[in-house]
């Protein structure tokens, strides 16, 4: 039976060589011997850092061989720029058979991105370790192409390094069953199809596509916090940490263990896009072990789940955990019994935080799931396909308003294709999401100001600081709460209701009532990311709101469902198909009533601008019916967000807690 390999992973030592030798040596003596030590972040003190001469002297002594590390130590490309001397040393070091370069006795440089095999001995294969080095810098990422760059001189994650790793055979997506074959109609046929798929997968060569045991990164992938409760997260801002660039790597690696770091100190002129994180957290880092999440089946996958561990910075004063020890049998060496044991899903497993919510296929429709643009059909000649979320709401990142939705549009533009999280301005994982507008983040949803509020926060007579027009947005990329399974829909609906109550409380403080609306379409138009909007309206207008909207709806030919049916239609069900049948709707929340228009018939045309236009007329601000006319500078948006957040804080705590 293949024997396990013991390894140790630590947070960044930042040049504390003597301390590293002493502390790691003690851990190795007590819990080892370890075959390898993996170091995340900056092994050496950053070149730009103002450190004591003794630190530089220790680094030089290590490189000269006067100091020896207690065990083979592997460091990936750091998040801070490498000194010129280190770059020269790396370039002059010979590339070893395992893909590393030796910088000193027991010290090895992995590189910017790649896969290597480490820790094998006595004829046994080692662990397959994938890695992506560098820091996350959203501005530099946006400015560059996938063309080759000088990876040594760049301290940030590059498009080229990500593309290179995704091209590795171990990161290839599982081969889907042929869509041309008929679906099995009997249990025996289904079992035969599953056996054939398993045989096809196992025929892939383990040598060309080795299963990944470890994935090492210096920064989280966006969305890693999804399906983790808010009270289990390391910091209130942690749902905004990370980079979307690593999402496909986390998903396709199917790594058994992923080690990473929370946002750390930023090099000069760098920007990781994290809003509101305290300097103390950046300096200390944080330890967080996420519940395992389900992975896609790979050709040689030895596990059905990935475990994610974020380590604090080495030997931090607050004693947050900075090391993690493991004993692993390499997946490529496992015997049948070991593979069977590894394939058992943990009891606390969650869905993958990186899975894309598929578009809902209704009877008579055919969605092209392979399209990554808005419409699967050909665009109108001479025009580019529209590049927006297609929800009609004034997005916190950009707007995607559309004239109307329905079968008429499909006739001209082709079948609707889903909007992926990487293209969605409402997903916190998207680098284009305007996170400076985020007011508060809960377990299921977050609250943010939109671009182009209907209310002018600076106008005379404005009642709520900052304007008060907000969006309640599910963290999960979903077109409708009712398009989820009942077990996932129930907590989402509950938290959305809690946010509405918190907003009502805040608005009432300033003599206002809440008018809210949401438009959910999972068929007949672009399937995107739903959001509920909430607007404070002077309480003096409350008596006329229902009559006003009923009259405006009648002008447009919209019919509200009977009042007694509304509550039943909007609640989570027990049968997924029954619940899905009522997933599409227009919901209008008034002070004492909720009105509903059924949009489940794809032939029903409904203007996405109806609620805003109706409110603009009611409030006598018809020029603000178009959000684009209302757009403000980022400086003004930040000021509006801070003003509203200050008055909403107490009510928000009732939803997210006091932390």
C-alpha positions as CSV (number, residue, x, y, z in Angstrom):
1,X,0.0,0.0,0.0
2,X,1.4,3.4,-1.0
3,X,2.6,5.4,2.1
4,X,1.5,9.0,2.8
5,X,3.8,12.0,2.4
6,X,4.0,14.5,5.2
7,X,4.1,18.1,4.2
8,X,4.0,21.5,6.0
9,X,2.6,24.8,4.5
10,X,3.2,28.2,6.1
11,X,2.2,31.8,5.7
12,X,4.8,34.4,4.5
13,X,7.9,34.9,6.7
14,X,8.9,38.2,5.0
15,X,12.6,37.6,5.5
16,X,12.5,36.3,9.1
17,X,15.0,33.5,8.2
18,X,16.4,32.7,11.7
19,X,12.9,32.6,13.2
20,X,11.7,30.4,10.3
21,X,14.6,28.0,10.9
22,X,13.9,27.8,14.6
23,X,10.1,27.5,14.5
24,X,9.9,25.2,11.5
25,X,12.7,23.1,12.9
26,X,10.8,22.7,16.2
27,X,7.6,21.7,14.3
28,X,9.6,19.2,12.2
29,X,11.2,17.7,15.3
30,X,7.8,17.3,17.1
31,X,5.5,16.3,14.3
32,X,7.7,15.3,11.4
33,X,9.8,14.4,9.6
34,X,8.2,16.4,6.8
35,X,9.1,15.7,3.1
36,X,8.5,19.3,2.1
37,X,7.8,22.8,3.3
38,X,5.6,25.1,1.1
39,X,5.8,28.8,1.7
40,X,3.1,31.2,0.5
41,X,3.6,34.9,-0.1
42,X,6.9,36.7,0.4
43,X,9.7,34.3,1.5
44,X,12.2,37.2,1.5
45,X,11.4,40.7,2.7
46,X,9.9,42.7,-0.1
47,X,12.6,44.7,-2.0
48,X,10.7,48.0,-1.4
49,X,10.3,47.3,2.4
50,X,12.3,49.3,5.0
51,X,13.7,46.4,7.1
52,X,16.6,46.1,9.5
53,X,20.1,45.4,8.2
54,X,20.0,42.1,10.1
55,X,17.1,40.8,8.0
56,X,19.0,41.4,4.8
57,X,22.1,39.9,6.3
58,X,20.2,36.7,7.2
59,X,18.8,36.5,3.7
60,X,22.3,36.8,2.3
61,X,23.7,34.2,4.7
62,X,21.0,31.8,3.5
63,X,21.8,32.3,-0.1
64,X,25.5,31.9,0.6
65,X,25.0,28.6,2.5
66,X,25.9,29.9,5.9
67,X,22.3,29.2,7.1
68,X,20.6,26.0,6.2
69,X,16.8,25.4,6.2
70,X,15.6,22.4,8.2
71,X,13.8,20.7,5.3
72,X,13.3,21.1,1.5
73,X,11.5,24.4,1.1
74,X,9.5,25.5,-1.9
75,X,8.3,29.0,-2.5
76,X,6.2,30.3,-5.4
77,X,6.5,33.7,-7.1
78,X,6.0,36.3,-4.4
79,X,3.3,39.1,-4.3
80,X,6.0,41.7,-4.0
81,X,8.6,42.6,-6.7
82,X,11.8,40.5,-6.7
83,X,15.1,42.2,-6.2
84,X,17.4,42.4,-9.3
85,X,19.9,40.0,-7.5
86,X,17.2,37.4,-6.9
87,X,16.0,37.6,-10.5
88,X,19.6,37.0,-11.6
89,X,19.9,34.1,-9.2
90,X,16.7,32.5,-10.5
91,X,17.7,32.9,-14.1
92,X,21.1,31.4,-13.5
93,X,19.8,28.4,-11.5
94,X,19.4,25.2,-13.5
95,X,15.9,23.9,-14.1
96,X,15.6,20.6,-12.2
97,X,13.7,17.5,-13.3
98,X,10.8,18.3,-10.9
99,X,10.4,21.7,-12.6
100,X,11.9,23.8,-9.8
101,X,15.1,25.9,-9.6
102,X,17.4,25.6,-6.6
103,X,18.3,29.0,-5.0
104,X,20.2,27.7,-2.0
105,X,20.7,24.6,0.1
106,X,17.1,23.2,0.7
107,X,15.5,26.3,-1.0
108,X,13.6,25.9,-4.3
109,X,11.7,28.4,-6.5
110,X,8.6,27.0,-8.1
111,X,7.8,29.8,-10.5
112,X,4.9,32.0,-11.6
113,X,2.5,29.1,-12.5
114,X,2.7,25.5,-13.3
115,X,2.5,21.9,-12.0
116,X,5.3,20.0,-10.4
117,X,5.8,16.7,-8.6
118,X,7.4,17.0,-5.1
119,X,8.1,14.7,-2.2
120,X,8.5,11.3,-3.8
121,X,11.2,8.9,-2.7
122,X,12.1,5.2,-2.8
123,X,10.4,4.8,-6.2
124,X,7.1,6.3,-5.0
125,X,5.6,9.2,-7.0
126,X,5.4,12.5,-5.2
127,X,2.5,14.9,-4.7
128,X,1.3,16.8,-7.8
129,X,1.4,20.5,-6.8
130,X,-0.1,23.3,-8.9
131,X,0.6,26.9,-8.2
132,X,-0.1,30.5,-9.3
133,X,2.3,33.1,-7.9
134,X,2.1,36.9,-7.7
135,X,-0.4,39.4,-6.2
136,X,-3.8,40.4,-7.6
137,X,-3.8,43.8,-9.3
138,X,-7.1,44.5,-11.0
139,X,-5.9,47.5,-13.0
140,X,-2.8,45.8,-14.4
141,X,-4.9,42.7,-15.2
142,X,-7.4,44.8,-17.2
143,X,-4.6,46.6,-19.1
144,X,-2.7,43.6,-20.3
145,X,-3.2,40.9,-22.9
146,X,-2.5,37.2,-22.9
147,X,0.8,37.7,-24.7
148,X,4.0,36.6,-23.1
149,X,5.4,39.0,-20.5
150,X,8.6,38.9,-18.3
151,X,7.1,37.0,-15.5
152,X,10.1,37.4,-13.2
153,X,9.9,41.2,-13.2
154,X,6.2,41.3,-12.7
155,X,4.8,40.8,-9.2
156,X,1.2,40.5,-10.2
157,X,-0.9,37.6,-11.6
158,X,-0.8,37.9,-15.4
159,X,-3.2,36.7,-18.0
160,X,-0.3,34.7,-19.5
161,X,0.4,32.8,-16.3
162,X,-3.3,31.9,-15.8
163,X,-3.7,30.8,-19.4
164,X,-0.6,28.7,-19.2
165,X,-1.8,26.8,-16.2
166,X,-5.3,26.3,-17.6
167,X,-3.7,24.8,-20.7
168,X,-2.2,22.0,-18.6
169,X,-3.8,18.6,-19.1
170,X,-4.8,18.3,-15.4
171,X,-7.0,21.4,-15.8
172,X,-9.0,20.3,-18.7
173,X,-12.8,20.2,-18.1
174,X,-14.5,16.8,-17.8
175,X,-15.7,15.6,-21.2
176,X,-19.5,15.8,-21.3
177,X,-21.6,13.0,-22.7
178,X,-22.5,13.4,-26.3
179,X,-25.6,15.5,-26.7
180,X,-26.5,13.6,-29.8
181,X,-27.2,10.4,-28.0
182,X,-30.7,9.8,-26.5
183,X,-31.2,10.1,-22.8
184,X,-31.5,6.8,-21.0
185,X,-35.1,5.8,-20.4
186,X,-34.6,2.9,-18.0
187,X,-32.5,2.3,-14.9
188,X,-30.5,-0.3,-16.6
189,X,-29.7,2.1,-19.5
190,X,-28.7,4.8,-17.1
191,X,-26.3,2.5,-15.3
192,X,-24.8,1.4,-18.6
193,X,-24.3,5.0,-19.7
194,X,-22.7,5.8,-16.3
195,X,-20.3,2.8,-16.7
196,X,-19.4,3.8,-20.2
197,X,-18.7,7.4,-19.1
198,X,-16.5,6.1,-16.2
199,X,-14.6,3.8,-18.6
200,X,-14.0,6.7,-21.0
201,X,-12.7,8.9,-18.2
202,X,-10.4,6.3,-16.8
203,X,-8.9,5.7,-20.2
204,X,-7.2,9.1,-19.9
205,X,-3.5,8.8,-19.1
206,X,-2.6,9.7,-15.6
207,X,0.9,10.6,-16.8
208,X,-0.5,13.3,-19.1
209,X,-3.2,14.5,-16.8
210,X,-2.0,13.9,-13.2
211,X,-4.6,14.6,-10.5
212,X,-3.7,17.7,-8.5
213,X,-3.1,17.1,-4.8
214,X,-2.3,20.7,-3.8
215,X,-3.0,24.1,-5.3
216,X,-1.0,27.0,-3.9
217,X,-2.0,30.7,-4.5
218,X,-1.1,34.0,-2.9
219,X,-4.7,35.3,-3.1
220,X,-8.2,33.8,-2.8
221,X,-10.4,33.1,-5.8
222,X,-13.5,35.3,-5.7
223,X,-16.7,33.5,-4.5
224,X,-14.8,31.0,-2.3
225,X,-17.0,32.3,0.6
226,X,-20.3,31.3,-1.1
227,X,-22.3,28.7,0.9
228,X,-20.4,29.6,4.0
229,X,-22.5,31.3,6.8
230,X,-21.6,34.9,7.6
231,X,-20.8,34.0,11.2
232,X,-18.1,31.6,10.1
233,X,-16.2,34.0,7.9
234,X,-12.9,35.5,9.1
235,X,-13.9,39.2,8.5
236,X,-17.1,41.1,7.5
237,X,-15.4,42.2,4.3
238,X,-14.2,38.7,3.3
239,X,-17.0,38.1,0.7
240,X,-15.3,40.8,-1.4
241,X,-11.8,39.3,-1.2
242,X,-10.1,37.6,-4.0
243,X,-9.8,37.6,-7.8
244,X,-12.1,36.3,-10.5
245,X,-8.9,35.4,-12.5
246,X,-8.4,32.3,-10.2
247,X,-12.0,31.1,-10.2
248,X,-11.5,28.7,-13.2
249,X,-8.2,27.5,-11.8
250,X,-9.9,26.6,-8.4
251,X,-12.7,24.9,-10.2
252,X,-10.8,23.0,-12.9
253,X,-7.9,21.9,-10.7
254,X,-10.1,19.7,-8.6
255,X,-7.3,19.9,-6.0
256,X,-7.7,18.0,-2.8
257,X,-6.3,20.9,-0.8
258,X,-6.0,24.6,-1.7
259,X,-3.8,26.9,0.3
260,X,-4.0,30.6,0.0
261,X,-3.6,34.0,1.8
262,X,-6.0,36.8,2.8
263,X,-5.3,40.2,1.4
264,X,-1.9,41.5,2.7
265,X,0.0,44.7,2.7
266,X,0.0,46.3,-0.8
267,X,3.1,47.1,-2.7
268,X,3.3,50.8,-3.9
269,X,0.7,51.6,-6.6
270,X,-1.0,48.2,-6.3
271,X,-4.8,47.8,-6.0
272,X,-6.4,44.5,-5.1
273,X,-10.0,46.0,-5.1
274,X,-10.8,45.1,-1.5
275,X,-12.9,47.8,0.2
276,X,-13.0,48.4,4.0
277,X,-10.3,45.9,5.2
278,X,-8.5,47.1,8.2
279,X,-4.7,47.6,8.1
280,X,-4.4,45.2,11.1
281,X,-6.0,42.3,9.2
282,X,-3.7,43.0,6.2
283,X,-0.6,43.0,8.5
284,X,-1.7,39.8,10.4
285,X,-3.5,37.9,7.8
286,X,-6.2,35.4,8.8
287,X,-6.7,31.7,9.3
288,X,-9.9,30.3,7.8
289,X,-10.7,26.7,6.9
290,X,-13.7,26.5,4.6
291,X,-16.0,23.5,4.6
292,X,-15.1,21.2,1.7
293,X,-16.9,21.9,-1.5
294,X,-18.0,19.6,-4.3
295,X,-15.8,19.3,-7.4
296,X,-16.4,18.2,-10.9
297,X,-15.4,14.7,-11.8
298,X,-12.1,14.7,-13.6
299,X,-10.5,11.9,-15.7
300,X,-8.2,10.9,-12.8
301,X,-9.8,12.7,-9.9
302,X,-9.2,10.9,-6.6
303,X,-11.6,13.0,-4.5
304,X,-15.1,14.4,-4.9
305,X,-14.3,17.6,-2.9
306,X,-11.7,20.3,-2.4
307,X,-10.7,21.8,1.0
308,X,-9.6,25.4,1.2
309,X,-7.3,26.7,3.9
310,X,-6.2,30.4,4.3
311,X,-3.2,30.9,6.4
312,X,-2.2,33.9,8.5
313,X,1.2,35.5,8.2
314,X,4.2,33.6,9.7
315,X,4.7,34.0,13.5
316,X,2.2,36.9,13.7
317,X,2.0,38.6,17.1
318,X,-1.8,37.8,17.5
319,X,-0.9,34.1,17.1
320,X,-3.4,33.5,14.3
321,X,-2.7,30.1,12.9
322,X,0.1,30.4,10.2
323,X,1.0,26.7,9.5
324,X,-0.9,23.6,8.4
325,X,0.5,20.0,8.4
326,X,-0.8,17.2,6.2
327,X,-0.2,13.6,5.5
328,X,-1.3,12.6,2.0
329,X,-1.0,9.6,-0.2
330,X,-0.4,11.1,-3.7
331,X,-3.6,10.6,-5.8
332,X,-1.6,9.2,-8.7
333,X,-0.2,6.4,-6.4
334,X,-3.4,5.4,-4.6
335,X,-4.5,1.8,-4.7
336,X,-8.2,0.9,-5.2
337,X,-9.0,1.0,-1.5
338,X,-7.4,4.4,-1.0
339,X,-9.2,5.8,-4.0
340,X,-12.5,4.5,-2.7
341,X,-12.0,6.0,0.7
342,X,-11.0,9.4,-0.9
343,X,-14.1,9.4,-3.1
344,X,-16.5,9.4,-0.1
345,X,-18.0,12.9,0.2
346,X,-17.5,14.6,3.6
347,X,-20.7,15.1,5.7
348,X,-20.2,18.9,5.7
349,X,-19.6,19.2,2.0
350,X,-21.2,22.3,0.2
351,X,-22.0,22.9,-3.4
352,X,-19.1,24.3,-5.5
353,X,-18.9,28.1,-5.1
354,X,-17.6,28.3,-8.7
355,X,-20.4,26.4,-10.5
356,X,-22.3,28.5,-13.0
357,X,-26.1,28.5,-12.5
358,X,-27.4,27.0,-15.7
359,X,-30.1,28.6,-17.7
360,X,-33.5,27.1,-17.2
361,X,-34.7,25.1,-20.2
362,X,-38.5,25.2,-20.6
363,X,-40.6,23.0,-22.8
364,X,-40.3,24.1,-26.4
365,X,-37.0,26.0,-25.8
366,X,-33.5,25.2,-26.7
367,X,-30.7,27.1,-24.9
368,X,-27.2,27.1,-26.3
369,X,-25.3,26.5,-23.1
370,X,-22.0,26.8,-24.9
371,X,-22.5,30.5,-25.8
372,X,-20.7,33.0,-23.7
373,X,-22.4,36.1,-25.1
374,X,-25.9,37.4,-24.6
375,X,-27.6,35.9,-27.5
376,X,-26.9,32.5,-29.1
377,X,-28.3,33.5,-32.4
378,X,-26.7,35.8,-35.0
379,X,-26.8,39.5,-34.0
380,X,-28.4,42.0,-36.3
381,X,-26.2,42.6,-39.3
382,X,-23.7,45.4,-38.6
383,X,-24.3,45.5,-34.9
384,X,-22.3,43.9,-32.1
385,X,-24.0,41.7,-29.5
386,X,-25.0,43.7,-26.5
387,X,-22.6,43.3,-23.6
388,X,-24.7,43.8,-20.5
389,X,-26.3,41.7,-17.9
390,X,-29.8,42.1,-19.5
391,X,-31.7,42.3,-16.2
392,X,-32.9,45.9,-16.9
393,X,-31.8,47.1,-13.5
394,X,-29.4,50.0,-13.0
395,X,-26.4,47.8,-12.2
396,X,-23.9,48.7,-9.5
397,X,-21.2,48.2,-12.2
398,X,-23.0,49.3,-15.3
399,X,-26.5,49.3,-16.7
400,X,-28.1,46.8,-18.8
401,X,-31.5,48.2,-19.6
402,X,-33.6,46.8,-22.4
403,X,-36.8,48.0,-24.0
404,X,-38.9,45.0,-23.4
405,X,-38.6,41.2,-23.2
406,X,-40.6,38.4,-24.8
407,X,-41.0,36.1,-27.7
408,X,-40.8,38.9,-30.2
409,X,-37.2,39.6,-29.2
410,X,-36.2,35.9,-29.4
411,X,-37.6,35.8,-33.0
412,X,-35.0,38.4,-34.1
413,X,-32.1,37.6,-31.8
414,X,-32.1,33.9,-31.4
415,X,-32.4,31.7,-28.3
416,X,-31.5,33.3,-25.0
417,X,-28.1,32.3,-23.6
418,X,-27.2,32.5,-19.9
419,X,-25.0,35.3,-18.6
420,X,-22.0,33.8,-16.7
421,X,-20.7,35.2,-13.4
422,X,-17.6,36.4,-15.2
423,X,-19.7,38.6,-17.4
424,X,-22.2,39.7,-14.7
425,X,-21.8,43.1,-13.1
426,X,-23.9,42.0,-10.1
427,X,-21.5,39.2,-9.1
428,X,-19.0,40.2,-6.4
429,X,-16.5,37.9,-8.2
430,X,-16.5,40.1,-11.3
431,X,-13.7,42.7,-11.4
432,X,-16.1,45.1,-13.0
433,X,-18.5,45.0,-10.0
434,X,-18.4,48.5,-8.5
435,X,-17.6,47.4,-4.9
436,X,-17.4,51.0,-3.7
437,X,-21.2,51.0,-3.8
438,X,-21.6,48.0,-1.5
439,X,-23.3,49.0,1.8
440,X,-23.6,45.7,3.6
441,X,-23.0,42.0,3.0
442,X,-25.1,39.2,4.5
443,X,-25.1,35.4,4.2
444,X,-27.3,35.2,1.1
445,X,-27.5,38.8,-0.2
446,X,-25.7,42.1,-0.2
447,X,-27.1,45.6,-0.3
448,X,-25.6,48.3,-2.6
449,X,-26.5,51.6,-4.1
450,X,-27.2,51.6,-7.9
451,X,-25.6,53.7,-10.4
452,X,-28.0,56.5,-11.4
453,X,-30.3,56.6,-8.3
454,X,-33.8,57.6,-9.1
455,X,-33.6,60.1,-6.2
456,X,-31.2,63.0,-6.3
457,X,-29.4,62.9,-3.0
458,X,-28.4,66.5,-3.2
459,X,-31.8,67.9,-4.2
460,X,-33.8,70.1,-1.8
461,X,-36.4,68.0,0.0
462,X,-34.5,64.7,-0.2
463,X,-35.3,62.9,3.0
464,X,-32.8,60.0,3.4
465,X,-29.1,60.7,3.6
466,X,-27.3,59.4,0.5
467,X,-30.6,59.1,-1.4
468,X,-31.6,55.7,-0.1
469,X,-32.3,54.0,-3.4
470,X,-30.7,50.6,-3.0
471,X,-30.5,47.1,-4.6
472,X,-30.8,43.8,-2.6
473,X,-28.7,41.4,-4.7
474,X,-28.3,37.6,-4.1
475,X,-24.6,36.7,-3.8
476,X,-25.3,33.6,-5.8
477,X,-25.7,34.2,-9.6
478,X,-29.4,33.3,-10.0
479,X,-32.2,34.7,-12.3
480,X,-34.9,34.2,-9.6
481,X,-35.1,32.9,-6.0
482,X,-37.6,30.4,-7.2
483,X,-35.3,29.0,-9.8
484,X,-33.2,27.5,-7.0
485,X,-34.0,24.2,-5.2
486,X,-36.5,24.7,-2.4
487,X,-33.7,24.1,0.2
488,X,-31.7,27.0,-1.3
489,X,-34.6,29.2,-2.1
490,X,-36.0,29.3,1.4
491,X,-33.0,31.0,3.1
492,X,-32.5,33.4,0.2
493,X,-36.2,34.5,0.4
494,X,-35.9,34.8,4.1
495,X,-32.9,37.1,4.1
496,X,-34.3,39.2,1.3
497,X,-37.4,39.8,3.5
498,X,-35.1,40.7,6.4
499,X,-33.3,43.3,4.3
500,X,-36.6,44.8,3.3
501,X,-37.6,45.0,7.0
502,X,-34.3,46.7,7.8
503,X,-34.8,49.2,5.0
504,X,-38.4,50.0,6.1
505,X,-37.1,50.7,9.6
506,X,-34.4,53.1,8.3
507,X,-36.7,54.8,5.9
508,X,-39.4,55.3,8.6
509,X,-36.8,57.2,10.6
510,X,-36.8,59.9,7.9
511,X,-40.6,59.9,7.4
512,X,-40.6,57.6,4.4
513,X,-42.1,54.3,3.3
514,X,-40.5,51.6,1.1
515,X,-41.6,51.0,-2.4
516,X,-39.7,48.0,-3.8
517,X,-39.8,45.9,-7.0
518,X,-38.1,43.0,-8.7
519,X,-38.4,41.5,-12.2
520,X,-37.4,37.8,-12.5
521,X,-37.1,36.2,-15.9
522,X,-35.6,32.8,-16.4
523,X,-37.0,32.3,-19.9
524,X,-37.7,34.3,-23.0
525,X,-35.0,36.9,-22.4
526,X,-31.4,37.0,-21.3
527,X,-31.0,34.9,-18.2
528,X,-29.0,36.9,-15.7
529,X,-28.6,37.9,-12.0
530,X,-31.8,39.1,-10.4
531,X,-32.0,41.9,-7.9
532,X,-34.6,43.6,-5.8
533,X,-34.8,47.4,-5.7
534,X,-36.0,49.5,-2.8
535,X,-36.8,53.2,-2.8
536,X,-37.8,55.6,0.0
537,X,-41.0,57.5,-0.8
538,X,-42.5,60.2,1.5
539,X,-45.1,58.7,3.8
540,X,-47.6,61.4,2.7
541,X,-47.7,59.6,-0.7
542,X,-48.5,56.2,0.8
543,X,-52.3,56.4,0.5
544,X,-52.2,56.9,-3.3
545,X,-49.4,54.3,-4.2
546,X,-51.6,51.3,-4.9
547,X,-54.1,53.2,-7.0
548,X,-51.3,54.9,-8.9
549,X,-49.6,51.6,-9.9
550,X,-52.8,49.8,-10.7
551,X,-53.7,52.6,-13.1
552,X,-50.3,52.6,-14.7
553,X,-50.4,48.8,-15.1
554,X,-53.8,49.0,-16.7
555,X,-52.4,51.5,-19.2
556,X,-49.7,49.0,-20.2
557,X,-52.1,46.0,-20.3
558,X,-50.5,44.3,-17.3
559,X,-52.7,42.2,-15.0
560,X,-52.0,41.7,-11.3
561,X,-52.8,38.3,-9.8
562,X,-55.6,38.2,-7.2
563,X,-54.3,39.5,-3.8
564,X,-55.1,36.3,-2.0
565,X,-52.8,34.3,-4.3
566,X,-49.7,36.5,-3.9
567,X,-48.2,35.1,-0.8
568,X,-48.5,31.5,-2.0
569,X,-47.0,32.3,-5.3
570,X,-43.9,33.9,-3.8
571,X,-42.9,31.4,-1.1
572,X,-40.5,28.5,-1.4
573,X,-42.2,25.2,-2.2
574,X,-41.5,21.6,-1.5
575,X,-41.6,20.4,-5.1
576,X,-38.9,21.9,-7.3
577,X,-40.8,21.6,-10.5
578,X,-43.9,23.3,-9.0
579,X,-41.8,26.0,-7.6
580,X,-40.0,26.5,-10.9
581,X,-43.3,26.9,-12.7
582,X,-43.8,30.3,-10.9
583,X,-40.2,31.5,-11.0
584,X,-40.9,34.4,-13.4
585,X,-42.7,37.4,-12.1
586,X,-42.8,41.2,-11.5
587,X,-43.1,41.9,-7.8
588,X,-44.1,45.3,-6.4
589,X,-43.8,45.9,-2.6
590,X,-46.0,48.7,-1.3
591,X,-46.4,49.8,2.4
592,X,-49.3,47.5,3.2
593,X,-49.4,45.2,0.2
594,X,-47.4,43.2,-2.4
595,X,-48.7,43.2,-6.0
596,X,-47.6,40.5,-8.5
597,X,-47.7,40.1,-12.3
598,X,-47.2,36.6,-13.6
599,X,-44.5,36.5,-16.3
600,X,-44.2,32.7,-16.6
601,X,-45.9,32.8,-20.0
602,X,-42.9,33.7,-22.4
603,X,-45.3,35.5,-24.7
604,X,-46.1,38.1,-22.1
605,X,-44.2,41.3,-22.9
606,X,-43.2,43.4,-19.9
607,X,-41.2,46.6,-20.0
608,X,-38.2,46.5,-17.6
609,X,-38.5,50.2,-17.2
610,X,-42.1,50.2,-16.0
611,X,-41.6,50.6,-12.3
612,X,-39.0,53.3,-12.5
613,X,-40.9,55.3,-15.1
614,X,-44.1,55.0,-13.0
615,X,-42.3,56.2,-9.9
616,X,-40.5,59.1,-11.8
617,X,-43.9,60.4,-12.9
618,X,-45.4,60.0,-9.4
619,X,-42.5,61.9,-7.8
620,X,-42.6,64.5,-10.5
621,X,-39.0,63.8,-11.7
622,X,-39.7,62.5,-15.2
623,X,-36.2,63.4,-16.4
624,X,-34.8,60.8,-14.0
625,X,-36.7,57.9,-15.5
626,X,-33.5,57.0,-17.4
627,X,-30.7,56.0,-15.0
628,X,-28.0,57.1,-17.5
629,X,-29.1,60.7,-17.0
630,X,-28.7,60.3,-13.3
631,X,-25.2,58.8,-13.3
632,X,-22.7,60.5,-10.9
633,X,-18.9,60.5,-10.5
634,X,-17.3,57.8,-8.4
635,X,-16.4,60.4,-5.8
636,X,-20.1,61.4,-5.4
637,X,-21.1,57.7,-5.4
638,X,-18.7,57.0,-2.6
639,X,-20.0,59.9,-0.6
640,X,-23.6,58.8,-1.1
641,X,-22.8,55.2,-0.1
642,X,-21.0,56.4,3.1
643,X,-23.9,58.8,4.0
644,X,-26.5,56.0,3.6
645,X,-24.4,53.4,5.3
646,X,-24.0,55.6,8.4
647,X,-27.8,55.7,8.9
648,X,-28.4,52.1,7.8
649,X,-25.8,50.5,10.1
650,X,-28.0,49.7,13.1
651,X,-30.8,48.2,11.1
652,X,-28.3,46.2,9.0
653,X,-26.8,44.6,12.2
654,X,-30.1,42.9,12.8
655,X,-29.6,41.0,9.5
656,X,-25.8,40.4,9.6
657,X,-25.1,40.5,13.3
658,X,-22.9,42.9,15.3
659,X,-19.5,41.7,14.0
